[in-house]
Amino acid sequence: MFSWFKRDSAAPTPILSSPWINPVLRAEEVDVLWKKSGSRMVRRVQLTAAGAQFNLHPAELLALVTGRTDIADSWDVAKMAFFVRTGSVWKGTDFYPWTSKLPDDSLVLLLAPMTDPPLAVLSGVDVKSFSAWVEGLARKVAK
């Protein structure tokens, strides 16, 4: 499905797909250095919202938009972010206060420790558009 490693050199691989953009969120493919190797580039999806940037694994995002999982978390340990499907959030979780009043098909980007409102909320047409973009990445990589 998705290739974890795209190159063995530190030079970034050109990204050919267009970013997905709406008023509250920007998503684009990026190649970032894998911290464990220090020289290997890995493909991620960078989400930008409210001036903050987070890298998520493309396969996790695909699983989120296709309903195979309910949470995708950021790859950056220093600033953990969670992209959450609202219809699956349990009442006892830290996510619940921010998601309980949103439609079940919404996607919410929350920053740990979840004391502040969501950085971005996608619902309706935006969820469908974002999902199509993520699924398009999977088709591109599968070719």
DSSP file (Angstrom, degrees, kcal/mol; ACC not computed):
  #  RESIDUE AA STRUCTURE BP1 BP2  ACC     N-H-->O    O-->H-N    N-H-->O    O-->H-N    TCO  KAPPA ALPHA  PHI   PSI    X-CA   Y-CA   Z-CA
    1    1 A M              0   0    0      0, 0.0     2,-0.4     0, 0.0     0, 0.0   0.000 360.0 360.0 360.0 -79.1    0.0    0.0    0.0
    2    2 A F        -     0   0    0    140,-0.1     2,-0.5   139,-0.0     3,-0.1  -0.875 360.0-131.2-107.2 140.6    2.3    2.8    1.2
    3    3 A S        -     0   0    0     -2,-0.4    40,-0.4     1,-0.2     3,-0.1  -0.787  11.1-158.0 -87.0 126.6    6.0    2.6    1.0
    4    4 A W  S    S+     0   0    0     -2,-0.5    39,-0.8     1,-0.2     2,-0.5   0.900  79.9  40.8 -70.7 -39.8    7.6    3.5    4.3
    5    5 A F  E     +A   42   0A   0     37,-0.2    37,-0.2     1,-0.1    -1,-0.2  -0.936  55.9 172.8-117.6 127.9   11.0    4.4    2.9
    6    6 A K  E     +     0   0A   0     35,-1.5     2,-0.3    -2,-0.5    -1,-0.1   0.774  67.4   5.9-102.4 -33.0   11.3    6.4   -0.3
    7    7 A R  E     -A   41   0A   0     34,-0.9    34,-1.4     2,-0.1    -1,-0.3  -0.976  49.6-141.0-149.3 158.6   15.0    7.1   -0.5
    8    8 A D  S    S+     0   0    0     -2,-0.3     2,-0.2    32,-0.2    -1,-0.0   0.394  81.1  79.7-100.9   1.6   18.3    6.3    1.2
    9    9 A S  S    S-     0   0    0      2,-0.2    32,-0.3     1,-0.1    -2,-0.1  -0.644  83.7-120.8-105.3 166.4   19.8    9.7    0.9
   10   10 A A  S    S+     0   0    0     -2,-0.2    30,-0.1    30,-0.1    -1,-0.1   0.591  81.0 105.7 -80.9 -10.6   19.1   12.9    2.9
   11   11 A A  S    S-     0   0    0      1,-0.1    -2,-0.2    28,-0.1    30,-0.1  -0.523  79.7-110.9 -72.0 133.8   17.9   14.8   -0.2
   12   12 A P        -     0   0    0      0, 0.0    -1,-0.1     0, 0.0    -2,-0.1  -0.326  24.5-123.7 -65.0 144.6   14.1   15.3   -0.2
   13   13 A T        -     0   0    0      1,-0.1    18,-0.2    -6,-0.1    -6,-0.0  -0.740  33.9-106.4 -84.3 133.9   12.1   13.5   -2.8
   14   14 A P        -     0   0    0      0, 0.0     2,-0.6     0, 0.0    -1,-0.1  -0.366  29.9-137.8 -60.3 137.9   10.0   15.8   -5.0
   15   15 A I        -     0   0    0      1,-0.1    16,-0.0    14,-0.1    15,-0.0  -0.878  18.2-173.4-101.0 124.7    6.3   15.5   -4.1
   16   16 A L        +     0   0    0     -2,-0.6    -1,-0.1     2,-0.1     2,-0.1   0.675  53.2  90.5 -95.3 -18.4    4.1   15.5   -7.2
   17   17 A S  S    S-     0   0    0      1,-0.1    12,-0.1   120,-0.0    -2,-0.1  -0.447  77.9-114.4 -80.7 154.0    0.6   15.6   -5.6
   18   18 A S        -     0   0    0     -2,-0.1    -1,-0.1     1,-0.1    11,-0.1  -0.569  35.1-107.8 -80.4 147.6   -1.1   18.9   -4.9
   19   19 A P        -     0   0    0      0, 0.0     2,-0.5     0, 0.0     9,-0.2  -0.342  25.1-121.7 -70.0 158.0   -1.8   19.8   -1.3
   20   20 A W  E     -B   27   0A   0      7,-3.1     7,-3.1    -2,-0.0     2,-0.4  -0.903  38.6-178.2 -98.7 128.2   -5.4   19.6    0.1
   21   21 A I  E     +B   26   0A   0     -2,-0.5     5,-0.2     5,-0.2     7,-0.0  -0.990  17.3 155.8-135.0 134.6   -6.4   23.0    1.5
   22   22 A N        -     0   0    0      3,-2.4     3,-0.4    -2,-0.4    -2,-0.0  -0.862  59.9 -84.3-139.1 178.7   -9.5   24.4    3.2
   23   23 A P  S    S+     0   0    0      0, 0.0     3,-0.1     0, 0.0    -2,-0.0   0.747 124.8  28.7 -60.9 -24.0   -9.8   27.4    5.5
   24   24 A V  S    S+     0   0    0      1,-0.2     2,-0.3    97,-0.1    26,-0.3   0.583 121.9  36.2-112.3 -11.9   -8.8   25.6    8.7
   25   25 A L        -     0   0    0     -3,-0.4    -3,-2.4    24,-0.1     2,-0.4  -1.000  50.3-166.5-148.2 141.7   -6.5   22.8    7.5
   26   26 A R  E     -BC  21  48A   0     22,-1.9    22,-2.7    -2,-0.3     2,-0.4  -0.996  11.9-172.3-124.8 134.4   -3.8   22.2    5.0
   27   27 A A  E     +BC  20  47A   0     -7,-3.1    -7,-3.1    -2,-0.4     2,-0.3  -0.992  12.4 160.3-127.7 133.5   -2.5   18.7    4.2
   28   28 A E  E     - C   0  46A   0     18,-1.7    18,-3.3    -2,-0.4     2,-0.3  -0.997  40.5-106.5-150.7 151.1    0.4   17.8    1.9
   29   29 A E  E     + C   0  45A   0     -2,-0.3     2,-0.3    16,-0.2    16,-0.2  -0.565  43.3 173.6 -73.7 137.7    2.8   15.0    1.3
   30   30 A V  E     - C   0  44A   0     14,-2.7    14,-2.9    -2,-0.3     2,-0.5  -0.979  30.2-133.7-140.6 154.7    6.3   15.5    2.6
   31   31 A D  E     - C   0  43A   0     -2,-0.3     2,-0.3    12,-0.2    12,-0.2  -0.955  31.9-178.3-105.6 127.7    9.5   13.5    2.9
   32   32 A V  E     - C   0  42A   0     10,-2.7    10,-3.0    -2,-0.5     2,-0.3  -0.891  33.3 -95.7-125.8 156.5   11.1   13.8    6.4
   33   33 A L  E     - C   0  41A   0     -2,-0.3     2,-0.6     8,-0.2     8,-0.2  -0.513  35.7-125.6 -70.1 130.8   14.2   12.4    7.9
   34   34 A W    >>  -     0   0    0      6,-3.4     4,-2.7    -2,-0.3     3,-0.7  -0.707  18.0-146.0 -77.8 118.3   13.7    9.2    9.9
   35   35 A K  T 34 S+     0   0    0     -2,-0.6    -1,-0.2     1,-0.2    -2,-0.0   0.796  91.2  58.3 -61.5 -32.5   15.1   10.0   13.3
   36   36 A K  T 34 S+     0   0    0      1,-0.2    -1,-0.2     2,-0.1    -2,-0.0   0.880 118.1  29.6 -67.9 -36.6   16.4    6.5   14.0
   37   37 A S  T <4 S-     0   0    0     -3,-0.7    -2,-0.2     3,-0.2    -1,-0.2   0.800  87.1-150.5 -93.6 -30.2   18.6    6.3   10.9
   38   38 A G  S  < S+     0   0    0     -4,-2.7    -3,-0.1     2,-0.2    -5,-0.1   0.351  87.4  49.5  77.9  -8.0   19.4   10.0   10.5
   39   39 A S  S    S+     0   0    0     -5,-0.3     2,-0.4   -30,-0.0    -1,-0.1   0.481  83.2  94.4-137.4  -8.9   19.8    9.6    6.8
   40   40 A R        -     0   0    0     -6,-0.4    -6,-3.4   -30,-0.1     2,-0.4  -0.744  62.5-140.2 -94.8 135.0   16.7    7.8    5.5
   41   41 A M  E     -AC   7  33A   0    -34,-1.4   -35,-1.5    -2,-0.4   -34,-0.9  -0.737  16.9-167.2 -93.5 139.4   13.7    9.8    4.2
   42   42 A V  E     -AC   5  32A   0    -10,-3.0   -10,-2.7    -2,-0.4     2,-0.4  -0.955  22.3-117.3-125.8 147.4   10.2    8.6    4.9
   43   43 A R  E     + C   0  31A   0    -39,-0.8     2,-0.3   -40,-0.4   -12,-0.2  -0.676  41.7 162.6 -84.3 131.7    6.9    9.8    3.4
   44   44 A R  E     - C   0  30A   0    -14,-2.9   -14,-2.7    -2,-0.4     2,-0.6  -0.897  39.3-117.9-137.5 167.3    4.4   11.5    5.7
   45   45 A V  E     -DC  56  29A   0     11,-3.0    11,-2.9    -2,-0.3     2,-0.6  -0.967  28.7-148.7-108.3 122.3    1.4   13.7    5.4
   46   46 A Q  E     -DC  55  28A   0    -18,-3.3   -18,-1.7    -2,-0.6     2,-0.5  -0.817   8.2-160.6 -95.4 122.3    2.0   17.1    7.0
   47   47 A L  E     -DC  54  27A   0      7,-3.3     7,-2.4    -2,-0.6     2,-0.5  -0.879   4.7-167.5-100.6 131.4   -1.1   18.7    8.6
   48   48 A T  E     +DC  53  26A   0    -22,-2.7   -22,-1.9    -2,-0.5     2,-0.3  -0.982  18.9 152.7-121.3 124.6   -1.0   22.4    9.2
   49   49 A A  E >   -D   52   0A   0      3,-2.3     3,-2.4    -2,-0.5   -24,-0.1  -0.978  66.3  -2.9-151.3 136.5   -3.6   24.1   11.3
   50   50 A A  T 3  S-     0   0    0     -2,-0.3     3,-0.1   -26,-0.3   -25,-0.1   0.832 129.0 -55.9  51.9  37.2   -3.6   27.2   13.5
   51   51 A G  T 3  S+     0   0    0      1,-0.2     2,-0.3     0, 0.0    -1,-0.3   0.448 115.1 111.7  79.4   0.2    0.1   27.8   12.7
   52   52 A A  E <   -D   49   0A   0     -3,-2.4    -3,-2.3    67,-0.0     2,-0.4  -0.816  51.9-152.6-107.9 148.7    1.1   24.3   14.0
   53   53 A Q  E     +D   48   0A   0     -2,-0.3     2,-0.3    -5,-0.2    -5,-0.2  -0.959  12.8 179.3-123.7 139.9    2.4   21.5   11.8
   54   54 A F  E     -D   47   0A   0     -7,-2.4    -7,-3.3    -2,-0.4     2,-0.5  -0.995  19.4-140.2-138.6 141.7    2.2   17.7   12.5
   55   55 A N  E     -D   46   0A   0     -2,-0.3    20,-4.0    -9,-0.2    21,-0.4  -0.902  21.9-176.6-105.7 127.5    3.4   14.7   10.4
   56   56 A L  E     -D   45   0A   0    -11,-2.9   -11,-3.0    -2,-0.5    18,-0.1  -0.900  33.3-104.2-120.7 151.3    1.2   11.7   10.2
   57   57 A H    >>  -     0   0    0     16,-0.5     4,-1.9    -2,-0.3     3,-0.5  -0.564  26.6-134.5 -72.3 131.6    1.8    8.3    8.6
   58   58 A P  H 3> S+     0   0    0      0, 0.0     4,-2.4     0, 0.0     5,-0.2   0.854 104.3  54.8 -56.9 -37.4   -0.2    8.1    5.3
   59   59 A A  H 3> S+     0   0    0      1,-0.2     4,-2.2     2,-0.2     5,-0.1   0.860 106.6  51.5 -67.2 -33.9   -1.4    4.5    6.1
   60   60 A E  H <> S+     0   0    0     -3,-0.5     4,-2.0     2,-0.2    -1,-0.2   0.903 110.4  48.6 -67.5 -40.7   -2.9    5.7    9.4
   61   61 A L  H  X S+     0   0    0     -4,-1.9     4,-2.7     2,-0.2     5,-0.2   0.907 110.4  51.3 -64.8 -40.5   -4.7    8.5    7.7
   62   62 A L  H  X S+     0   0    0     -4,-2.4     4,-1.7     1,-0.2     6,-0.3   0.923 109.8  49.6 -61.3 -43.9   -6.0    6.1    5.1
   63   63 A A  H  <>S+     0   0    0     -4,-2.2     5,-1.8     1,-0.2     6,-1.6   0.870 111.6  50.6 -62.2 -36.6   -7.3    3.8    7.9
   64   64 A L  H ><5S+     0   0    0     -4,-2.0     3,-1.0     4,-0.2    -2,-0.2   0.947 112.4  43.4 -66.2 -49.8   -8.9    6.8    9.5
   65   65 A V  H 3<5S+     0   0    0     -4,-2.7    -1,-0.2     1,-0.3    -2,-0.2   0.734 114.7  50.2 -74.1 -20.4  -10.8    8.1    6.5
   66   66 A T  T 3<5S-     0   0    0     -4,-1.7    -1,-0.3    -5,-0.2    -2,-0.2   0.429 115.2-113.6 -95.2   1.0  -11.9    4.6    5.4
   67   67 A G  T < 5S+     0   0    0     -3,-1.0    -3,-0.2    -4,-0.4    -4,-0.1   0.565  83.7 119.2  83.8   9.2  -13.2    3.8    8.9
   68   68 A R  S   <S+     0   0    0     -5,-1.8     2,-0.3    -6,-0.3    -4,-0.2   0.696  84.6  17.3 -79.9 -18.6  -10.7    1.0    9.8
   69   69 A T        -     0   0    0     -6,-1.6    -2,-0.3    -9,-0.1    -1,-0.1  -0.953  62.2-147.0-144.4 164.0   -9.5    3.1   12.8
   70   70 A D  S    S+     0   0    0     -2,-0.3    15,-2.6     1,-0.2     2,-0.4   0.528  80.4  43.4-110.8  -9.6  -10.8    6.0   14.7
   71   71 A I  E     -E   84   0B   0     13,-0.2     2,-0.4   -11,-0.0    13,-0.2  -0.999  52.3-172.9-140.7 134.4   -7.6    7.9   15.7
   72   72 A A  E     -E   83   0B   0     11,-2.3    11,-3.1    -2,-0.4     2,-0.3  -0.998  19.4-157.6-120.4 129.7   -4.5    8.8   13.8
   73   73 A D  E     -E   82   0B   0     -2,-0.4   -16,-0.5     9,-0.2     9,-0.2  -0.737  21.9 -96.5-110.8 159.9   -1.7   10.3   15.9
   74   74 A S        -     0   0    0      7,-2.4   -18,-0.2    -2,-0.3    -1,-0.1  -0.258  16.2-137.2 -72.8 157.1    1.2   12.4   14.9
   75   75 A W  S    S+     0   0    0    -20,-4.0     2,-0.7     5,-0.1   -19,-0.1   0.589  82.4  91.7 -86.2 -14.6    4.7   11.1   14.2
   76   76 A D        -     0   0    0    -21,-0.4     3,-0.4     3,-0.3     5,-0.1  -0.754  56.8-168.4 -89.1 111.8    6.3   14.0   16.2
   77   77 A V  S    S+     0   0    0     -2,-0.7     3,-0.5     1,-0.2    -1,-0.2   0.830  82.1  64.4 -69.6 -31.4    6.7   13.0   19.8
   78   78 A A  S    S+     0   0    0      1,-0.3     2,-0.3     2,-0.0    -1,-0.2   0.830 117.7  23.1 -63.7 -32.8    7.5   16.6   20.9
   79   79 A K  S    S-     0   0    0     -3,-0.4    -1,-0.3     2,-0.0    -3,-0.3  -0.769  83.4-157.5-137.6  90.3    4.1   17.8   20.0
   80   80 A M        +     0   0    0     -3,-0.5    32,-2.7    -2,-0.3     2,-0.3  -0.485  13.8 179.7 -73.6 131.5    1.5   15.0   19.9
   81   81 A A  E     - F   0 111B   0     -2,-0.3    -7,-2.4    30,-0.2     2,-0.4  -0.950  12.8-152.9-128.4 151.8   -1.6   15.6   17.9
   82   82 A F  E     -EF  73 110B   0     28,-3.0    28,-3.0    -2,-0.3     2,-0.7  -0.993   6.5-156.3-129.3 129.5   -4.6   13.4   17.3
   83   83 A F  E     -EF  72 109B   0    -11,-3.1   -11,-2.3    -2,-0.4     2,-0.4  -0.938  30.5-170.8-103.6 113.9   -6.9   13.3   14.3
   84   84 A V  E     -EF  71 108B   0     24,-2.9    24,-2.5    -2,-0.7     2,-0.6  -0.866  29.0-134.8-120.3 138.0  -10.1   11.8   15.7
   85   85 A R  E >   - F   0 107B   0    -15,-2.6     3,-1.1    -2,-0.4    22,-0.2  -0.813  24.3-146.3 -84.9 123.8  -13.3   10.5   14.2
   86   86 A T  G >  S+     0   0    0     20,-2.2     3,-1.4    -2,-0.6    19,-0.2   0.813  86.3  65.7 -68.1 -33.8  -16.0   12.0   16.4
   87   87 A G  G 3  S+     0   0    0     17,-1.7    -1,-0.2    19,-0.3    17,-0.1   0.601 102.8  48.7 -67.2 -10.1  -18.6    9.2   16.3
   88   88 A S  G <  S+     0   0    0     -3,-1.1     2,-0.3    16,-0.2    -1,-0.3   0.365  77.8 121.3-111.3   3.6  -16.4    6.7   18.1
   89   89 A V    <   -     0   0    0     -3,-1.4     2,-0.1    -4,-0.2    -3,-0.0  -0.550  56.6-134.7 -78.9 127.7  -15.2    8.8   21.1
   90   90 A W    >   -     0   0    0     -2,-0.3     3,-1.4     1,-0.1     6,-0.4  -0.464  17.3-119.8 -77.7 151.5  -16.0    7.3   24.5
   91   91 A K  T 3  S+     0   0    0      1,-0.3    -1,-0.1    -2,-0.1     9,-0.1   0.797 109.1  56.8 -61.8 -30.7  -17.4    9.6   27.2
   92   92 A G  T 3  S+     0   0    0      4,-0.1    -1,-0.3     3,-0.0     2,-0.1   0.473  88.6  97.5 -83.3  -1.3  -14.5    9.0   29.6
   93   93 A T  S X  S-     0   0    0     -3,-1.4     3,-0.5     1,-0.1    -4,-0.0  -0.417  82.3-118.7 -88.7 163.5  -11.7   10.1   27.2
   94   94 A D  T 3  S+     0   0    0      1,-0.2     4,-0.3     2,-0.1    -1,-0.1   0.727 113.2  60.9 -67.4 -21.7  -10.0   13.4   27.0
   95   95 A F  T >> S+     0   0    0      1,-0.2     3,-1.2     2,-0.1     4,-1.0   0.814  85.2  78.7 -72.9 -30.8  -11.3   13.8   23.4
   96   96 A Y  H X> S+     0   0    0     -3,-0.5     4,-2.4    -6,-0.4     3,-0.9   0.844  84.7  55.5 -55.5 -46.7  -15.0   13.7   24.5
   97   97 A P  H 34 S+     0   0    0      0, 0.0    -1,-0.3     0, 0.0     4,-0.2   0.833 114.7  42.1 -57.7 -29.1  -15.5   17.3   25.7
   98   98 A W  H <4 S+     0   0    0     -3,-1.2    -2,-0.2    -4,-0.3    -3,-0.1   0.627 124.2  34.6 -90.7 -14.4  -14.3   18.6   22.4
   99   99 A T  H X< S+     0   0    0     -4,-1.0     3,-1.7    -3,-0.9    -3,-0.2   0.584  88.2  90.9-115.4 -13.0  -16.1   16.1   20.2
  100  100 A S  T 3< S+     0   0    0     -4,-2.4    -2,-0.1     1,-0.3    -1,-0.1   0.753  91.7  44.0 -63.1 -27.2  -19.4   15.4   21.9
  101  101 A K  T 3  S+     0   0    0     -4,-0.2    -1,-0.3    -5,-0.2    -2,-0.1   0.330  96.5  94.0-101.4   8.3  -21.4   18.2   20.2
  102  102 A L  S <  S-     0   0    0     -3,-1.7    -3,-0.0     1,-0.1    21,-0.0  -0.656  87.6 -89.4 -98.6 155.3  -20.1   17.6   16.7
  103  103 A P    >   -     0   0    0      0, 0.0     3,-1.8     0, 0.0   -17,-0.2  -0.287  39.1-115.2 -59.3 148.9  -21.7   15.4   14.0
  104  104 A D  T 3  S+     0   0    0      1,-0.3   -17,-1.7   -18,-0.2   -16,-0.2   0.709 112.1  57.6 -61.2 -22.6  -20.6   11.8   14.0
  105  105 A D  T 3  S+     0   0    0    -19,-0.2    -1,-0.3   -20,-0.1     2,-0.1   0.319  84.0 115.3 -92.7  10.6  -18.9   12.0   10.7
  106  106 A S    <   -     0   0    0     -3,-1.8   -20,-2.2    17,-0.1     2,-0.4  -0.403  55.7-144.6 -80.1 155.1  -16.5   14.8   11.7
  107  107 A L  E     -FG  85 122B   0     15,-2.6    15,-3.3   -22,-0.2     2,-0.4  -0.985  17.9-165.4-116.8 132.1  -12.8   14.7   11.9
  108  108 A V  E     -FG  84 121B   0    -24,-2.5   -24,-2.9    -2,-0.4     2,-0.7  -0.965  13.2-149.3-124.5 131.0  -11.2   16.7   14.7
  109  109 A L  E     -FG  83 120B   0     11,-2.8    10,-2.6    -2,-0.4    11,-1.1  -0.895  25.3-179.7-100.7 114.8   -7.5   17.7   15.1
  110  110 A L  E     -F   82   0B   0    -28,-3.0   -28,-3.0    -2,-0.7     2,-0.5  -0.895  20.5-141.1-118.6 144.5   -6.6   18.0   18.8
  111  111 A L  E >   -F   81   0B   0     -2,-0.4     3,-2.3   -30,-0.2     5,-0.4  -0.895  41.2 -83.2-105.0 130.4   -3.3   18.8   20.4
  112  112 A A  T 3  S+     0   0    0    -32,-2.7   -32,-0.1    -2,-0.5     0, 0.0  -0.439 113.8  34.4 -65.6 142.2   -2.2   17.0   23.5
  113  113 A P  T 3  S-     0   0    0      0, 0.0    -1,-0.3     0, 0.0   -32,-0.1  -0.867  92.9-138.6 -93.1  23.7   -2.9   17.5   26.4
  114  114 A M    <   +     0   0    0     -3,-2.3    -2,-0.2     1,-0.1   -16,-0.1   0.831  62.7 126.2  62.9  38.9   -6.3   18.5   25.1
  115  115 A T        +     0   0    0     -4,-0.3    -1,-0.1     2,-0.1    -3,-0.1   0.575  64.4  62.0 -94.3 -13.9   -6.8   21.5   27.3
  116  116 A D  S    S-     0   0    0     -5,-0.4    -5,-0.2     1,-0.1     3,-0.1  -0.750  97.3 -90.1-110.5 158.4   -7.5   23.8   24.3
  117  117 A P        -     0   0    0      0, 0.0    -6,-0.2     0, 0.0    -1,-0.1  -0.140  63.0 -72.6 -59.1 162.3  -10.2   23.7   21.7
  118  118 A P        -     0   0    0      0, 0.0    -8,-0.2     0, 0.0     3,-0.1  -0.189  30.8-138.7 -56.5 147.2   -9.5   21.7   18.5
  119  119 A L  S    S+     0   0    0    -10,-2.6     2,-0.3     1,-0.3   -69,-0.2   0.814  86.5   3.3 -74.0 -32.1   -7.0   23.1   16.0
  120  120 A A  E     -G  109   0B   0    -11,-1.1   -11,-2.8   -71,-0.1     2,-0.4  -0.990  58.8-162.3-155.1 145.8   -9.3   22.0   13.1
  121  121 A V  E     -G  108   0B   0     -2,-0.3     2,-0.4   -13,-0.2   -13,-0.2  -0.992   9.3-169.7-131.1 124.9  -12.7   20.5   12.6
  122  122 A L  E     +G  107   0B   0    -15,-3.3   -15,-2.6    -2,-0.4     2,-0.3  -0.939  15.8 161.3-111.9 136.0  -13.8   18.9    9.3
  123  123 A S    >   -     0   0    0     -2,-0.4     3,-1.7   -17,-0.2     4,-0.2  -0.974  46.9 -11.4-147.0 162.7  -17.3   17.9    8.7
  124  124 A G  T 3> S+     0   0    0     -2,-0.3     4,-1.8     1,-0.3     3,-0.4  -0.237 129.7   9.7  56.4-122.4  -19.7   17.1    5.8
  125  125 A V  H 3> S+     0   0    0      1,-0.2     4,-2.6     2,-0.2    -1,-0.3   0.834 128.9  57.6 -60.9 -35.9  -18.3   18.0    2.4
  126  126 A D  H <> S+     0   0    0     -3,-1.7     4,-2.7     2,-0.2    -1,-0.2   0.888 105.7  49.6 -65.1 -38.3  -14.8   18.7    3.8
  127  127 A V  H  > S+     0   0    0     -3,-0.4     4,-2.7    -4,-0.2    -1,-0.2   0.923 112.5  48.1 -64.9 -43.3  -14.5   15.2    5.3
  128  128 A K  H  X S+     0   0    0     -4,-1.8     4,-2.2     2,-0.2    -2,-0.2   0.917 114.0  46.3 -63.7 -43.1  -15.5   13.7    1.9
  129  129 A S  H  X S+     0   0    0     -4,-2.6     4,-2.0     2,-0.2    -2,-0.2   0.925 114.6  46.5 -65.6 -45.8  -13.0   15.9    0.0
  130  130 A F  H  X S+     0   0    0     -4,-2.7     4,-2.5     2,-0.2    -2,-0.2   0.912 111.7  52.1 -63.0 -43.0  -10.2   15.2    2.5
  131  131 A S  H  X S+     0   0    0     -4,-2.7     4,-2.7     1,-0.2    -1,-0.2   0.906 108.7  50.3 -60.5 -42.7  -11.0   11.5    2.4
  132  132 A A  H  X S+     0   0    0     -4,-2.2     4,-2.0     2,-0.2    -1,-0.2   0.888 109.8  51.3 -62.9 -39.0  -10.8   11.5   -1.4
  133  133 A W  H  X S+     0   0    0     -4,-2.0     4,-1.5     2,-0.2    -2,-0.2   0.937 111.8  45.9 -63.4 -46.8   -7.5   13.2   -1.3
  134  134 A V  H  X S+     0   0    0     -4,-2.5     4,-1.6     1,-0.2     3,-0.2   0.911 112.7  50.1 -63.7 -42.8   -6.0   10.7    1.1
  135  135 A E  H  X S+     0   0    0     -4,-2.7     4,-2.0     1,-0.2    -1,-0.2   0.846 106.3  57.1 -64.9 -32.6   -7.4    7.8   -0.9
  136  136 A G  H  X S+     0   0    0     -4,-2.0     4,-2.2     2,-0.2    -1,-0.2   0.857 102.6  54.5 -64.6 -35.8   -5.8    9.4   -4.0
  137  137 A L  H  X S+     0   0    0     -4,-1.5     4,-2.2    -3,-0.2    -1,-0.2   0.912 107.4  50.4 -61.8 -42.5   -2.4    9.2   -2.3
  138  138 A A  H  X S+     0   0    0     -4,-1.6     4,-1.9     1,-0.2    -2,-0.2   0.903 110.7  48.5 -63.9 -41.0   -2.9    5.5   -1.7
  139  139 A R  H  X S+     0   0    0     -4,-2.0     4,-0.9     1,-0.2    -1,-0.2   0.891 110.6  52.1 -65.1 -38.8   -3.8    4.9   -5.4
  140  140 A K  H  < S+     0   0    0     -4,-2.2     3,-0.5     1,-0.2    -2,-0.2   0.910 112.5  44.1 -64.0 -42.5   -0.8    7.0   -6.5
  141  141 A V  H  < S+     0   0    0     -4,-2.2    -1,-0.2     1,-0.2    -2,-0.2   0.837 108.1  59.0 -71.9 -32.8    1.6    4.9   -4.3
  142  142 A A  H  <        0   0    0     -4,-1.9    -1,-0.2     1,-0.3    -2,-0.2   0.718 360.0 360.0 -70.2 -20.6    0.0    1.6   -5.4
  143  143 A K     <        0   0    0     -4,-0.9    -1,-0.3    -3,-0.5    -2,-0.1   0.491 360.0 360.0 -68.0 360.0    0.8    2.2   -9.1
